Amino acid sequence: MYNISYNEMLVLYTLCEFDFCTQKQIYDSYMLTRQAMSYTNSFMRANEIFELSLNYNIRGTDS
């Protein structure tokens, strides 16, 4: 119906659920291969479904 792959659905679901996550968190959670995750993310970025952020600090801030 929406022409979306299973891996794309997992990425979108995870982003909807957690707002932010790393590629590693997604492929570890769903036992995807790194190659599948990389391909899915590249496809989704190329089609402007989401953007990759290199500036997000997952360790928190130092006070």
C-alpha atoms as an extended CHARMM CRD file, in Angstrom:
* protein
*
        63  EXT
         1         1  MET       CA              0.0000000000        0.0000000000        0.0000000000  PROA      1               0.0000000000
         2         2  TYR       CA              2.7040000000        2.5420000000        0.9570000000  PROA      2               0.0000000000
         3         3  ASN       CA              5.5840000000        0.7940000000       -0.8150000000  PROA      3               0.0000000000
         4         4  ILE       CA              7.8670000000        0.7810000000        2.2350000000  PROA      4               0.0000000000
         5         5  SER       CA             10.2870000000       -1.9630000000        3.1450000000  PROA      5               0.0000000000
         6         6  TYR       CA             10.3010000000       -3.7610000000        6.4630000000  PROA      6               0.0000000000
         7         7  ASN       CA             13.6540000000       -2.2070000000        7.4100000000  PROA      7               0.0000000000
         8         8  GLU       CA             12.3820000000        1.2790000000        6.5720000000  PROA      8               0.0000000000
         9         9  MET       CA              9.3390000000        0.6640000000        8.7300000000  PROA      9               0.0000000000
        10        10  LEU       CA             11.5810000000       -0.3630000000       11.6450000000  PROA      10              0.0000000000
        11        11  VAL       CA             13.6740000000        2.8010000000       11.3080000000  PROA      11              0.0000000000
        12        12  LEU       CA             10.6100000000        5.0520000000       11.1570000000  PROA      12              0.0000000000
        13        13  TYR       CA              8.9510000000        3.2610000000       14.0790000000  PROA      13              0.0000000000
        14        14  THR       CA             12.0920000000        3.6300000000       16.2020000000  PROA      14              0.0000000000
        15        15  LEU       CA             12.4650000000        7.3170000000       15.3590000000  PROA      15              0.0000000000
        16        16  CYS       CA              8.7970000000        7.9140000000       16.1330000000  PROA      16              0.0000000000
        17        17  GLU       CA              9.0760000000        6.0510000000       19.4260000000  PROA      17              0.0000000000
        18        18  PHE       CA             12.3670000000        7.5150000000       20.6980000000  PROA      18              0.0000000000
        19        19  ASP       CA             12.8060000000       10.7290000000       18.6490000000  PROA      19              0.0000000000
        20        20  PHE       CA             16.5510000000       10.0470000000       18.4040000000  PROA      20              0.0000000000
        21        21  CYS       CA             18.5860000000        6.8890000000       18.0770000000  PROA      21              0.0000000000
        22        22  THR       CA             21.8420000000        5.7320000000       16.5840000000  PROA      22              0.0000000000
        23        23  GLN       CA             22.1670000000        3.3410000000       13.6790000000  PROA      23              0.0000000000
        24        24  LYS       CA             23.7720000000        0.8700000000       16.0730000000  PROA      24              0.0000000000
        25        25  GLN       CA             20.7930000000        1.0130000000       18.4280000000  PROA      25              0.0000000000
        26        26  ILE       CA             18.4480000000        0.2090000000       15.5660000000  PROA      26              0.0000000000
        27        27  TYR       CA             20.3660000000       -2.7170000000       14.1100000000  PROA      27              0.0000000000
        28        28  ASP       CA             21.0940000000       -4.1300000000       17.5560000000  PROA      28              0.0000000000
        29        29  SER       CA             17.4300000000       -3.8550000000       18.6010000000  PROA      29              0.0000000000
        30        30  TYR       CA             16.0860000000       -5.6140000000       15.5340000000  PROA      30              0.0000000000
        31        31  MET       CA             19.1010000000       -7.8340000000       14.7660000000  PROA      31              0.0000000000
        32        32  LEU       CA             19.6220000000       -6.2340000000       11.3640000000  PROA      32              0.0000000000
        33        33  THR       CA             22.9550000000       -6.4620000000        9.6100000000  PROA      33              0.0000000000
        34        34  ARG       CA             25.0630000000       -3.3390000000        9.3850000000  PROA      34              0.0000000000
        35        35  GLN       CA             24.8700000000       -3.5610000000        5.5980000000  PROA      35              0.0000000000
        36        36  ALA       CA             21.0510000000       -3.6080000000        5.6710000000  PROA      36              0.0000000000
        37        37  MET       CA             20.9980000000       -0.6780000000        8.0790000000  PROA      37              0.0000000000
        38        38  SER       CA             23.4800000000        1.3090000000        6.0040000000  PROA      38              0.0000000000
        39        39  TYR       CA             21.5490000000        0.6900000000        2.7860000000  PROA      39              0.0000000000
        40        40  THR       CA             18.2240000000        1.5890000000        4.4000000000  PROA      40              0.0000000000
        41        41  ASN       CA             19.5820000000        4.8020000000        5.9000000000  PROA      41              0.0000000000
        42        42  SER       CA             21.2720000000        5.8130000000        2.6410000000  PROA      42              0.0000000000
        43        43  PHE       CA             18.0500000000        5.2040000000        0.7140000000  PROA      43              0.0000000000
        44        44  MET       CA             15.9410000000        7.1290000000        3.2130000000  PROA      44              0.0000000000
        45        45  ARG       CA             18.3700000000       10.0810000000        3.3280000000  PROA      45              0.0000000000
        46        46  ALA       CA             18.5760000000       10.1710000000       -0.4860000000  PROA      46              0.0000000000
        47        47  ASN       CA             14.7840000000       10.3550000000       -0.6430000000  PROA      47              0.0000000000
        48        48  GLU       CA             14.7480000000       13.0810000000        2.0390000000  PROA      48              0.0000000000
        49        49  ILE       CA             12.7520000000       11.0060000000        4.5070000000  PROA      49              0.0000000000
        50        50  PHE       CA             15.1140000000       11.9630000000        7.3180000000  PROA      50              0.0000000000
        51        51  GLU       CA             18.4760000000       13.5910000000        7.9320000000  PROA      51              0.0000000000
        52        52  LEU       CA             21.5190000000       12.1660000000        9.6220000000  PROA      52              0.0000000000
        53        53  SER       CA             22.7340000000       14.2900000000       12.5080000000  PROA      53              0.0000000000
        54        54  LEU       CA             26.3900000000       14.2150000000       13.4480000000  PROA      54              0.0000000000
        55        55  ASN       CA             25.9920000000       16.8880000000       16.1260000000  PROA      55              0.0000000000
        56        56  TYR       CA             23.6990000000       15.1160000000       18.5860000000  PROA      56              0.0000000000
        57        57  ASN       CA             25.4530000000       14.4640000000       21.8910000000  PROA      57              0.0000000000
        58        58  ILE       CA             24.2840000000       11.1020000000       23.2480000000  PROA      58              0.0000000000
        59        59  ARG       CA             26.4960000000       11.3320000000       26.3350000000  PROA      59              0.0000000000
        60        60  GLY       CA             24.7290000000       14.3380000000       27.8010000000  PROA      60              0.0000000000
        61        61  THR       CA             26.2780000000       17.6230000000       28.7490000000  PROA      61              0.0000000000
        62        62  ASP       CA             29.1410000000       18.2630000000       31.1180000000  PROA      62              0.0000000000
        63        63  SER       CA             28.2110000000       20.5870000000       33.9720000000  PROA      63              0.0000000000
